[in-house]
């Protein structure tokens, strides 16, 4: 009540309107009351956020999670978060951003394309930063994945299919993903003598952990329901394939609708 009373009458009316229409906002805005009332008072919540600002917001949360002060700390540090800290930061970021998107949508400050674009950008940021941190965590355990021919470090490529690929996500959408990596090879191991893994084994671990980071439900909720069934061979296929194998699949075995989905 004290926070509500600190708002101007126009913003009080906006808050009443949004909370009366959206059960999600009504249930979640009080979880971080100080943060959200500051967002309303400053009018930040009324503004469209681009992908760079969203990424900055998530990186600040990941950084601050290490110090247990998610509301205030903004300095970005280089140390890796723990898995628990990463999962928590992603879910808080999702809650804050979705409330921001719903606020603008229900007050008619955003058109449909603005809303779906910001939701899709949010997903891109969660996937990209989730992948960066998961890769670093596993490389710390198993060493860097190195290409057999190129001798260069390999990175997982995440293809966003369906609504995500077309920037058409809505608030209830899941995300359809395909995982790929450039070439086969081995990891370098680590200083503690942990055994090397094949790039296939390494990136399967990366993919599994990324799905957990996005899909698992914790005390803070989840980020996105993640569907991997559009990958080559569907549920019976490997979670991750290298570029050559995927190229061969689409050339020789891919069905028409799979090629159409890839074009989208």
Buried (B, 14 or more C-beta within 10 A) or exposed (E): EEBEEEBEEEBBEBBEEBBEBBEBBEEBBEBBEEBBBBBBBEEEBBEBBEBEEBBBBBBBBBBBBBEEEBEEBEEEEEEBBEBEBBBBBBBBBBBBBBBBBBBBBBBEBBEEEBBBBBBBBBBBBBBBBBBBBBBEBBBEBBBBBBBEEEEEBBBBBBBBBBBBBEBBBEEEBBBBBBBBBBBBBBBBBBEEEEEBBBBBBBBBBBBBBBBBBBBEEEEBBBBBEBBBEBBBEEEEBBBBBBEEBBEBBEEEEBEEEBEEBBEE
